Amino acid sequence: MTKGTSRTTRSASQGTSATRSIPQNTSDIHWKSLSPNTRQHIHDLVLSSVPVVLNSIRGTKRKANLQELLDKLITKIDEKLETHQVPKSSKNSNFDYSKLHSQNRALELTLAQELEQISQMELQLEHEKLLLKEDSKSLAKFCSDKKAVDSRNKMLQRNKLHPLLKEEIEDVVEIDEELIKFHFKPPLRDKSSCLYDPEKDDQLCEIEKSLSLNLRSIEKNTQTIDDLVNEIDEAENSLLQLMKNVGLEDKFVEK
């Protein structure tokens, strides 16, 4: 700082901030640099908080990265303290160091608790990600099964059966009630350990409602096809009996 310049400070009062300039001569008289003992004390305070921060982090790699970042931060603080100036203490000033120490201790405990809470939330987030991955796989499989059922139904509906043509339909489509229960009633999870509640997810509820309607439609269509197949079988048996009675059974077999 050169002569003729002034120091600018900010002060806050009743929620507003104001900027005032301090003349250089006033700064030289009433401001001073921090003493080596003060700088060392601040350095020790900052350094003593490092283990608390590192212990709140899980993972060796993350701790190493954080340690490197904290080292750089402490170095910058030390460099700043060498040139930083503060108002000179008054002879009448009377600091209650025990009270300040108690306040600092309370802040440290609060910080430690919040860091622990953040760590627990990170674990919970990882757990929720795993659950989401499992649910996504289940939903993908369910959609694939539904697509296969829809394709089979369309094929059966397009297939025109002739009364004299014996058609053996294999792999009749059946609605697997257990599969439906599995998708719409997944295993119960401990709600106290989950931040995500599927019952309050409007988008998921809408998807479940749509899938339920589609499954009911599939079941209804399948029942109609099953009835049609049974009727064809009965008609075929009646026709065979009739042809047998008139001696035309051999011709039907040749066809």
C-alpha positions as CSV (number, residue, x, y, z in Angstrom):
1,M,0.0,0.0,0.0
2,T,1.4,3.4,-1.0
3,K,1.0,6.8,0.6
4,G,-2.0,8.8,-0.5
5,T,-4.2,5.8,-0.9
6,S,-7.0,4.8,1.5
7,R,-8.3,1.6,3.0
8,T,-11.9,0.6,2.2
9,T,-14.0,-1.3,4.7
10,R,-17.5,-2.5,4.9
11,S,-19.8,-2.3,7.8
12,A,-23.3,-3.8,8.3
13,S,-26.0,-2.2,10.4
14,Q,-29.7,-3.3,10.6
15,G,-29.6,-5.4,7.5
16,T,-27.9,-2.8,5.3
17,S,-24.3,-2.5,4.2
18,A,-22.2,0.6,3.8
19,T,-18.7,1.3,2.4
20,R,-16.4,3.9,3.9
21,S,-12.9,4.9,3.0
22,I,-10.2,5.2,5.6
23,P,-7.4,7.7,5.0
24,Q,-3.9,6.3,4.6
25,N,-2.6,8.2,7.6
26,T,-5.4,6.9,9.8
27,S,-4.7,3.4,8.5
28,D,-1.0,3.7,9.4
29,I,-1.8,4.9,12.9
30,H,-4.7,2.6,13.9
31,W,-4.0,-0.5,11.7
32,K,-1.2,-3.0,12.0
33,S,-0.1,-6.3,10.6
34,L,-0.6,-9.6,12.4
35,S,2.2,-10.6,14.7
36,P,4.0,-13.9,14.0
37,N,2.4,-15.4,17.2
38,T,-1.0,-14.5,16.0
39,R,-0.4,-15.9,12.5
40,Q,0.9,-19.1,14.0
41,H,-2.1,-19.4,16.3
42,I,-4.5,-19.0,13.4
43,H,-2.5,-21.5,11.4
44,D,-2.7,-24.0,14.3
45,L,-6.5,-23.5,14.6
46,V,-7.0,-24.1,11.0
47,L,-4.7,-27.1,11.0
48,S,-6.4,-28.7,14.0
49,S,-9.7,-28.7,12.1
50,V,-8.3,-30.8,9.2
51,P,-8.6,-34.2,11.0
52,V,-12.3,-33.5,11.8
53,V,-13.0,-32.8,8.2
54,L,-11.1,-35.8,6.9
55,N,-12.7,-38.2,9.3
56,S,-16.1,-37.3,8.0
57,I,-15.2,-38.4,4.5
58,R,-15.4,-42.0,3.3
59,G,-13.0,-43.5,0.8
60,T,-9.2,-43.3,0.6
61,K,-9.2,-41.6,-2.8
62,R,-11.6,-38.9,-1.7
63,K,-9.6,-38.3,1.5
64,A,-6.4,-37.9,-0.5
65,N,-8.0,-35.4,-2.8
66,L,-9.5,-33.5,0.1
67,Q,-6.2,-33.5,1.9
68,E,-4.5,-32.0,-1.1
69,L,-7.2,-29.3,-1.4
70,L,-6.9,-28.4,2.3
71,D,-3.1,-28.1,2.1
72,K,-3.5,-25.6,-0.8
73,L,-6.1,-23.7,1.1
74,I,-4.0,-23.5,4.3
75,T,-1.1,-22.3,2.2
76,K,-3.2,-19.5,0.7
77,I,-4.5,-18.5,4.2
78,D,-0.9,-18.3,5.5
79,E,0.1,-16.1,2.6
80,K,-2.9,-13.8,3.1
81,L,-2.2,-13.5,6.8
82,E,1.4,-12.2,6.1
83,T,0.0,-9.1,4.4
84,H,-3.3,-8.8,6.1
85,Q,-3.8,-5.8,8.4
86,V,-6.2,-5.4,11.3
87,P,-7.2,-2.6,13.6
88,K,-4.9,-2.1,16.6
89,S,-6.4,-3.3,19.9
90,S,-7.4,-0.7,22.3
91,K,-6.0,-0.6,25.8
92,N,-9.6,-0.6,27.1
93,S,-10.7,-3.6,25.1
94,N,-11.6,-6.6,27.1
95,F,-12.2,-9.8,25.2
96,D,-13.9,-12.8,26.9
97,Y,-11.7,-15.5,25.5
98,S,-13.4,-18.3,27.4
99,K,-16.7,-17.3,25.9
100,L,-15.2,-17.1,22.4
101,H,-13.7,-20.6,23.0
102,S,-17.1,-22.0,24.0
103,Q,-18.7,-20.5,21.0
104,N,-16.0,-21.9,18.7
105,R,-16.4,-25.3,20.4
106,A,-20.2,-25.3,19.8
107,L,-19.7,-24.4,16.2
108,E,-17.2,-27.2,15.7
109,L,-19.7,-29.7,17.2
110,T,-22.4,-28.4,15.0
111,L,-20.1,-28.7,12.0
112,A,-19.2,-32.3,12.9
113,Q,-22.8,-33.3,13.2
114,E,-23.8,-31.7,9.9
115,L,-20.9,-33.5,8.2
116,E,-22.0,-36.8,9.7
117,Q,-25.5,-36.1,8.5
118,I,-24.2,-35.4,5.0
119,S,-22.3,-38.7,5.0
120,Q,-25.4,-40.6,6.0
121,M,-27.4,-38.9,3.2
122,E,-24.7,-39.8,0.7
123,L,-25.0,-43.5,1.8
124,Q,-28.8,-43.2,1.5
125,L,-28.5,-41.7,-2.0
126,E,-26.3,-44.6,-3.1
127,H,-28.9,-47.0,-1.7
128,E,-31.7,-45.2,-3.6
129,K,-29.7,-45.4,-6.8
130,L,-29.3,-49.2,-6.4
131,L,-33.1,-49.5,-5.8
132,L,-33.8,-47.3,-8.9
133,K,-31.5,-49.5,-11.0
134,E,-33.4,-52.7,-9.8
135,D,-36.8,-51.1,-10.5
136,S,-35.6,-50.0,-13.9
137,K,-34.6,-53.5,-14.8
138,S,-37.9,-54.9,-13.6
139,L,-39.9,-52.3,-15.5
140,A,-37.9,-53.1,-18.7
141,K,-38.6,-56.8,-18.3
142,F,-42.2,-56.1,-17.7
143,C,-42.5,-53.9,-20.8
144,S,-40.7,-56.6,-22.8
145,D,-43.2,-59.3,-21.6
146,K,-46.1,-57.0,-22.4
147,K,-44.8,-56.4,-25.9
148,A,-44.5,-60.1,-26.5
149,V,-48.1,-60.7,-25.3
150,D,-49.4,-57.9,-27.6
151,S,-47.5,-59.3,-30.6
152,R,-48.9,-62.8,-29.9
153,N,-52.5,-61.4,-29.6
154,K,-52.2,-59.5,-32.9
155,M,-50.9,-62.6,-34.6
156,L,-53.8,-64.7,-33.4
157,Q,-56.3,-62.1,-34.3
158,R,-55.0,-61.9,-37.9
159,N,-54.9,-65.7,-38.3
160,K,-58.1,-66.8,-40.2
161,L,-58.9,-70.3,-39.3
162,H,-60.8,-72.5,-41.8
163,P,-63.3,-75.1,-40.3
164,L,-61.7,-77.9,-42.4
165,L,-58.1,-76.9,-41.5
166,K,-56.8,-78.4,-38.3
167,E,-54.7,-75.8,-36.6
168,E,-52.8,-76.7,-33.5
169,I,-52.2,-73.6,-31.5
170,E,-49.2,-74.0,-29.2
171,D,-48.1,-71.8,-26.4
172,V,-51.5,-70.4,-25.6
173,V,-51.1,-67.0,-24.0
174,E,-51.9,-66.9,-20.3
175,I,-51.9,-64.1,-17.9
176,D,-49.4,-64.8,-15.1
177,E,-51.1,-63.5,-12.0
178,E,-47.9,-64.0,-9.9
179,L,-46.0,-61.9,-12.4
180,I,-48.6,-59.1,-12.2
181,K,-48.4,-59.2,-8.4
182,F,-44.6,-59.1,-8.5
183,H,-44.6,-55.9,-10.6
184,F,-47.4,-54.1,-8.8
185,K,-46.7,-55.3,-5.3
186,P,-42.9,-55.4,-5.0
187,P,-41.2,-56.6,-1.8
188,L,-41.8,-54.4,1.2
189,R,-38.9,-52.1,2.0
190,D,-38.1,-50.3,5.2
191,K,-39.7,-46.9,4.7
192,S,-37.6,-45.4,7.4
193,S,-34.5,-46.1,5.4
194,C,-35.9,-44.7,2.1
195,L,-36.3,-41.1,1.2
196,Y,-38.3,-42.0,-1.9
197,D,-41.9,-43.1,-1.6
198,P,-43.3,-44.8,-4.7
199,E,-46.9,-44.3,-3.5
200,K,-46.4,-40.5,-3.7
201,D,-44.8,-40.6,-7.2
202,D,-47.6,-39.4,-9.5
203,Q,-45.7,-40.4,-12.6
204,L,-45.2,-43.9,-11.4
205,C,-48.8,-44.2,-10.3
206,E,-49.9,-43.1,-13.7
207,I,-47.7,-45.8,-15.4
208,E,-49.0,-48.5,-13.1
209,K,-52.6,-47.5,-13.8
210,S,-51.9,-47.6,-17.6
211,L,-50.2,-51.0,-17.4
212,S,-53.1,-52.3,-15.3
213,L,-55.6,-51.3,-17.9
214,N,-53.5,-52.8,-20.7
215,L,-53.2,-56.1,-18.8
216,R,-57.0,-56.3,-18.3
217,S,-57.5,-55.6,-22.0
218,I,-55.0,-58.4,-22.8
219,E,-56.7,-60.8,-20.5
220,K,-60.1,-60.0,-22.0
221,N,-58.8,-60.5,-25.6
222,T,-57.0,-63.7,-24.7
223,Q,-60.2,-65.1,-23.1
224,T,-62.1,-64.4,-26.4
225,I,-59.4,-66.2,-28.4
226,D,-59.4,-69.2,-26.0
227,D,-63.2,-69.4,-26.4
228,L,-62.8,-69.3,-30.2
229,V,-60.2,-72.1,-30.2
230,N,-62.5,-74.2,-28.0
231,E,-65.4,-73.6,-30.4
232,I,-63.2,-74.5,-33.4
233,D,-62.2,-77.7,-31.7
234,E,-65.8,-78.7,-31.0
235,A,-66.8,-77.9,-34.6
236,E,-63.9,-79.9,-35.9
237,N,-64.8,-82.9,-33.7
238,S,-68.5,-82.6,-34.9
239,L,-67.3,-82.4,-38.5
240,L,-65.1,-85.5,-38.1
241,Q,-67.9,-87.4,-36.6
242,L,-70.2,-86.4,-39.4
243,M,-67.7,-87.3,-42.1
244,K,-67.0,-90.6,-40.4
245,N,-70.7,-91.4,-40.4
246,V,-70.9,-90.8,-44.2
247,G,-67.6,-92.5,-44.9
248,L,-65.6,-89.5,-45.8
249,E,-63.1,-89.7,-42.9
250,D,-60.3,-91.0,-45.2
251,K,-60.6,-88.0,-47.5
252,F,-60.3,-85.6,-44.6
253,V,-57.2,-87.3,-43.4
254,E,-55.6,-87.1,-46.9
255,K,-56.2,-83.4,-46.9
